[in-house]
Amino acid sequence: QKEVEQNSGPLSVPEGAIASLNCTYSDRGSQSFFWYRQYSGKSPELIMSIYSNGDKEDGRFTAQLNKASQYVSLLIRDSQPSDSATYLCAVYLSGGYNKLIFGAGTRLAVHP
Amino acid sequence: GAVVSQHPSWVICKSGTSVKIECRSLDFQATTMFWYRQFPKQSLMLMATSNEGSKATYEQGVEKDKFLINHASLTLSTLTVTSAHPEDSSFYICSARESQGRSEQYFGPGTRLTVT
């Protein structure tokens, strides 16, 4: 069973703080990892992709990948109330599966 | 780029009728499209994967005769919910992948189905 685990939250952070979202996955062969943001009542939106160990930065978002530990994280700097959403971690399963496996999501609440 | 549309955005139908939902990739060719269902406050559930010109692959527990999927072209996939019942009321979301060599998926805005 290929799994992606996330803490469901809610993760509550004050405006301006750094939000840290974590994800672990079970398939050692996975090579592609994604973070999606989903606002309540809306569909998921791709915000970050990462394929190599280390950090990848895009604006206020930084994705971190550690394949040895099977761990992916997303940091959101200078959090804003508009960042309040559910963040879904997704792992691409190759080897015949050819599909994304999603975690259940972490709900982030940024309070003023 | 990478825009996916869905139509309709919401639909109400009577129990026993069928509903068709369209999913289109607007600015790229989608070799593979995916259909998900999401109940309130629950996670995404993959229903089926469709490749252009071939039969869809359904996830375990999803009735292929009830949820008919057609991926007739590289930009269009349709999901038909046949003989809908109130328990089929849900948020249906499609996503598309550009080519076999890519792994990113882009989601449509979703269709909210209510069966009365």
HADDOCK unambig.tbl for C-alpha pairs under 7 A between the chains (distance, minus, plus):
assign (segid A and resid 42 and name CA) (segid B and resid 109 and name CA) 6.60 0.50 0.50
assign (segid A and resid 43 and name CA) (segid B and resid 93 and name CA) 6.89 0.50 0.50
assign (segid A and resid 43 and name CA) (segid B and resid 107 and name CA) 6.67 0.50 0.50
assign (segid A and resid 43 and name CA) (segid B and resid 108 and name CA) 6.84 0.50 0.50
assign (segid A and resid 43 and name CA) (segid B and resid 109 and name CA) 5.27 0.50 0.50
assign (segid A and resid 43 and name CA) (segid B and resid 110 and name CA) 5.93 0.50 0.50
assign (segid A and resid 44 and name CA) (segid B and resid 107 and name CA) 6.29 0.50 0.50
assign (segid A and resid 45 and name CA) (segid B and resid 107 and name CA) 6.70 0.50 0.50
assign (segid A and resid 46 and name CA) (segid B and resid 106 and name CA) 6.81 0.50 0.50
assign (segid A and resid 92 and name CA) (segid B and resid 103 and name CA) 6.57 0.50 0.50
assign (segid A and resid 104 and name CA) (segid B and resid 43 and name CA) 5.03 0.50 0.50
